[in-house]
Amino acid sequence: MKRKTVVLIPSLNPDKDLVKYVKKLVNSNSLIEVIVVNDGSRKELKEIFDEIEKIKRCVVLTHAINLGKGRALKNGFNYFINNYSVDEANGIITADSDGQHAIDDIIKIAAELNEAKEETLILGTRDFNLEYVPFKSRKGNKITTQVFKLLYGKKINDTQTGLRGLTYEFVKDCIALDGERFEYEINMLIEAVKRKIKISEPTIETIYFNNNSETHFRPIKDSLKIYNVMFKKFFKFAFSGISSAVLDILLFTIFYGIADTFLGDTASILIATVGARIFSSLFNYSVNKNIVFNADKSNNTIVKYYILCACQTFASWGLVNLGYHFLDKFIHPSVVKIVVDAILFLVSFQIQQKWVFGLKRKEK
């Protein structure tokens, strides 16, 4: 049995074409209902939203002031969860109000939502290699795609698409996410990757009007917010690593000073190294689990962490030794170790994020 699909359209200062677009959308399929969020548009545009509210199977939510796309989406999601049951609606589709998402593509995503057997995020993916795509849109998206892949290990071809389909349960997950403006949509992608939710990327028609001049995206402010969201976890991970390294050195110095009064150099270095590493690694584990990755409680995360720690230690030793001899001892091993450990640091970030502190895939 087919269920309803709700289309959520956040809107700021639209033109009258939005009324035509919504009418065409509800007339395209009897199972589609529409939520439009007036995100603090100018008062003289109220009649546009009044017309939309008169359209069958439509509702308008209104913000007294402009709160941002992220807040508009979250309020729309909240309305959806409060007014539709999982047996009544298969999920929600977000679409932009400028008409740049074809009705046929919305119908296509609605059909995929209805067939979804597990928790899914569907991303309508545009072709940025077309000649008429604005330069800033093409380059901005490609850069964000590569950065996202580097940090989260998942290539998403259109990170900034506004046409998205969310199954019912994932809508509930997204209501509590941080972000009030465009950075909220990146947080949605991070959440999907973190929870191992299925991500589908059907190709959609690539439409731009007037070189995308109607967009409310602020190139500098919103880009900074987006990259801050993406790098925030990585910077926390880096700080955790640096803090642990400093702690390790301090403890090594203290333990060596104590042991050296009773034992020889070799035994003192061994005891200081092992003792310092035990405490610094426990500190690093605690910070990564509770602050960096904010992982759920699990009895086996510490086992996984120390398995990774051991593998990383042996990998560092092996690669430094290999690199030192490959370069015919031309460079000091410490220099080789800096390069090797920097690479292992990036690898460790991905492994801890996905395996050590990662969440199990949620089933529908």
ROFIKE-14317 format. One record per residue (C-alpha): x, y, z; chain; residue in one letter. Coordinates in pm, whole numbers, plus 50000, padded with zeros to 5 digits. Layout:
X Y Z A a
...
END
This chain:
50000 50000 50000 A m
50141 50337 49896 A k
50171 50601 50164 A r
50170 50978 50142 A k
50486 51176 50068 A t
50517 51521 50221 A v
50718 51787 50037 A v
50874 52053 50259 A l
50959 52388 50097 A i
51141 52653 50305 A p
51088 52995 50147 A s
51226 53345 50189 A l
51089 53631 49977 A n
50956 53417 49691 A p
50791 53545 49372 A d
50442 53446 49257 A k
50582 53153 49060 A d
50593 52963 49389 A l
50212 52946 49388 A v
50213 52791 49039 A k
50489 52551 49141 A y
50300 52426 49447 A v
49976 52385 49250 A k
50157 52185 48984 A k
50321 51973 49253 A l
50001 51873 49435 A v
49823 51813 49104 A n
50101 51581 48987 A s
50021 51311 49242 A n
49727 51263 49477 A s
49957 51120 49748 A l
50170 51434 49773 A i
50106 51692 50045 A e
50304 52015 50090 A v
50440 52211 50384 A i
50570 52559 50300 A v
50767 52749 50564 A v
50755 53126 50531 A n
51093 53206 50684 A d
51030 53571 50772 A g
50955 53699 50421 A s
50868 54063 50360 A r
50516 54156 50472 A k
50407 54260 50124 A e
50458 53899 50011 A l
50204 53763 50259 A k
49942 53725 49985 A e
50163 53467 49813 A i
50157 53246 50121 A f
49786 53312 50169 A d
49724 53177 49817 A e
49937 52872 49886 A i
49746 52796 50205 A e
49424 52780 50002 A k
49565 52506 49777 A i
49441 52157 49860 A k
49673 51941 50074 A r
49893 52239 50164 A c
49987 52402 50492 A v
50195 52714 50561 A v
50412 52761 50869 A l
50530 53116 50941 A t
50839 53258 51110 A h
50795 53613 51244 A a
51156 53686 51143 A i
51410 53520 50917 A n
51558 53228 51117 A l
51747 53054 50839 A g
51700 52751 50617 A k
51815 52506 50884 A g
51557 52629 51134 A r
51286 52627 50865 A a
51366 52264 50782 A l
51367 52158 51147 A k
51034 52327 51217 A n
50891 52161 50907 A g
51025 51823 51021 A f
50873 51876 51365 A n
50532 51956 51214 A y
50559 51646 50995 A f
50636 51410 51286 A i
50357 51559 51497 A n
50094 51533 51223 A n
50179 51218 51027 A y
50231 50863 51149 A s
50484 50623 50999 A v
50192 50417 50864 A d
50047 50724 50694 A e
50358 50879 50537 A a
50674 50717 50401 A n
50888 51023 50464 A g
50953 51379 50360 A i
51114 51549 50060 A i
51282 51888 50092 A t
51279 52117 49789 A a
51388 52474 49726 A d
51131 52745 49660 A s
51296 52892 49349 A d
51156 52627 49115 A g
51496 52476 49038 A q
51379 52128 49129 A h
51176 51966 48854 A a
50838 51816 48952 A i
50932 51491 48777 A d
51241 51460 48997 A d
51032 51507 49311 A i
50798 51233 49191 A i
51099 51008 49123 A k
51233 51058 49475 A i
50884 51001 49621 A a
50869 50665 49443 A a
51212 50569 49582 A e
51103 50671 49932 A l
50799 50449 49905 A n
51016 50151 49808 A e
51278 50208 50082 A a
51325 49901 50302 A k
51563 50064 50547 A e
51644 50406 50687 A e
51757 50610 50386 A t
51868 50956 50278 A l
51808 51027 49910 A i
52009 51310 49754 A l
51896 51452 49421 A g
52231 51489 49244 A t
52302 51753 48980 A r
52561 51737 48700 A d
52815 52010 48775 A f
53010 51945 48455 A n
52746 52112 48238 A l
52863 52436 48078 A e
52580 52652 48210 A y
52640 52566 48577 A v
52762 52885 48755 A p
53135 52878 48828 A f
53097 52933 49204 A k
52842 52651 49228 A s
53060 52410 49028 A r
53385 52479 49212 A k
53226 52521 49554 A g
53050 52187 49539 A n
53351 51997 49404 A k
53577 52134 49678 A i
53321 52050 49947 A t
53281 51699 49802 A t
53655 51632 49826 A q
53686 51777 50178 A v
53387 51573 50296 A f
53538 51256 50150 A k
53873 51325 50319 A l
53717 51387 50660 A l
53432 51136 50661 A y
53542 50871 50412 A g
53231 50903 50197 A k
53211 51064 49855 A k
52888 51257 49810 A i
52864 51405 49463 A n
52626 51691 49546 A d
52676 51801 49906 A t
52469 52117 49861 A q
52160 51977 49694 A t
51835 52103 49842 A g
51632 51817 49693 A l
51647 51541 49952 A r
51427 51250 50052 A g
51429 51132 50414 A l
51258 50820 50541 A t
51034 50870 50844 A y
51280 50762 51116 A e
51565 50970 50978 A f
51342 51279 50986 A v
51316 51232 51363 A k
51694 51198 51390 A d
51744 51527 51206 A c
51520 51745 51422 A i
51779 51761 51701 A a
52079 51836 51477 A l
52273 52161 51516 A d
52263 52435 51253 A g
52024 52718 51176 A e
52122 52806 50820 A r
52286 52627 50527 A f
52534 52445 50752 A e
52241 52237 50880 A y
52230 52046 50551 A e
52596 51943 50591 A i
52519 51826 50945 A n
52245 51610 50796 A m
52502 51439 50571 A l
52745 51390 50860 A i
52467 51235 51070 A e
52375 50994 50790 A a
52737 50883 50748 A v
52788 50857 51125 A k
52482 50635 51167 A r
52566 50429 50856 A k
52234 50520 50700 A i
52192 50425 50337 A k
52259 50719 50104 A i
52113 50710 49755 A s
52215 50962 49485 A e
51974 50957 49190 A p
52056 51201 48910 A t
51819 51495 48872 A i
51778 51770 48616 A e
52029 52053 48666 A t
51837 52381 48659 A i
51971 52732 48723 A y
51781 53056 48669 A f
51968 53383 48602 A n
52305 53235 48699 A n
52157 53140 49039 A n
52119 53506 49132 A s
51811 53439 49347 A e
51997 53223 49599 A t
52005 53335 49963 A h
52336 53158 50016 A f
52602 53400 50149 A r
52928 53286 49987 A p
53165 53391 50266 A i
52959 53364 50587 A k
52773 53047 50496 A d
53081 52877 50348 A s
53273 52946 50669 A l
52990 52795 50873 A k
52979 52487 50651 A i
53355 52426 50672 A y
53350 52491 51045 A n
53092 52213 51082 A v
53296 51973 50867 A m
53630 52040 51036 A f
53503 52071 51394 A k
53536 51701 51475 A k
53875 51675 51304 A f
54011 51974 51498 A f
53888 51816 51823 A k
54065 51494 51723 A f
54386 51686 51649 A a
54368 51869 51982 A f
54309 51538 52160 A s
54616 51390 51991 A g
54836 51688 52071 A i
54718 51698 52434 A s
54786 51326 52471 A s
55133 51366 52323 A a
55216 51648 52566 A v
55084 51441 52858 A l
55289 51144 52738 A d
55610 51349 52735 A i
55543 51499 53078 A l
55467 51160 53235 A l
55770 51005 53066 A f
55990 51273 53219 A t
55841 51221 53567 A i
55852 50840 53556 A f
56206 50837 53418 A y
56325 51073 53691 A g
56180 50843 53959 A i
56298 50514 53805 A a
56646 50643 53728 A d
56724 50677 54099 A t
56682 50300 54145 A f
56744 50142 53803 A l
56974 50175 53504 A g
56901 50379 53190 A d
56758 50094 52982 A t
56511 49975 53246 A a
56419 50334 53340 A s
56340 50427 52978 A i
56128 50113 52934 A l
55929 50172 53254 A i
55883 50543 53177 A a
55774 50471 52819 A t
55519 50204 52913 A v
55386 50392 53216 A g
55346 50720 53028 A a
55178 50547 52732 A r
54924 50370 52956 A i
54802 50695 53111 A f
54823 50909 52796 A s
54637 50649 52588 A s
54361 50622 52849 A l
54330 51000 52842 A f
54319 50998 52461 A n
54059 50721 52458 A y
53832 50905 52703 A s
53852 51235 52516 A v
53793 51073 52177 A n
53500 50866 52301 A k
53318 51135 52499 A n
53412 51460 52326 A i
53546 51402 51974 A v
53313 51128 51850 A f
53049 51148 52124 A n
53011 50771 52101 A a
52735 50568 52262 A d
52833 50356 52560 A k
52987 50030 52445 A s
53192 49769 52625 A n
53411 49688 52326 A n
53522 50037 52220 A t
53825 50025 52449 A i
53922 49685 52308 A v
53893 49819 51954 A k
54087 50131 52053 A y
54384 49935 52188 A y
54381 49698 51891 A i
54410 50005 51669 A l
54674 50155 51901 A c
54887 49839 51878 A a
54849 49817 51500 A c
54934 50184 51464 A q
55247 50144 51678 A t
55374 49848 51476 A f
55282 50021 51149 A a
55475 50329 51256 A s
55779 50124 51346 A w
55767 49922 51023 A g
55710 50215 50789 A l
55972 50434 50955 A v
56226 50153 50932 A n
56131 50084 50569 A l
56137 50451 50473 A g
56469 50514 50649 A y
56642 50232 50461 A h
56461 50305 50132 A f
56609 50656 50144 A l
56949 50493 50207 A d
56968 50653 50554 A k
56992 50994 50389 A f
56727 51145 50620 A i
56719 51110 50998 A h
56456 50857 51118 A p
56282 51131 51318 A s
56199 51315 50996 A v
56064 50997 50839 A v
55860 50932 51154 A k
55695 51276 51132 A i
55572 51202 50779 A v
55465 50845 50860 A v
55282 50940 51181 A d
55104 51229 51007 A a
54964 50984 50751 A i
54874 50732 51021 A l
54705 51012 51215 A f
54463 51073 50923 A l
54406 50699 50882 A v
54344 50664 51257 A s
54084 50942 51244 A f
53884 50750 50984 A q
53918 50415 51163 A i
53817 50557 51501 A q
53524 50741 51345 A q
53392 50439 51153 A k
53503 50135 51353 A w
53616 50212 51707 A v
53348 50467 51798 A f
53115 50424 51498 A g
52749 50340 51536 A l
52584 50030 51400 A k
52368 50075 51092 A r
52011 50148 51186 A k
51743 49923 51042 A e
51397 50045 50951 A k
END
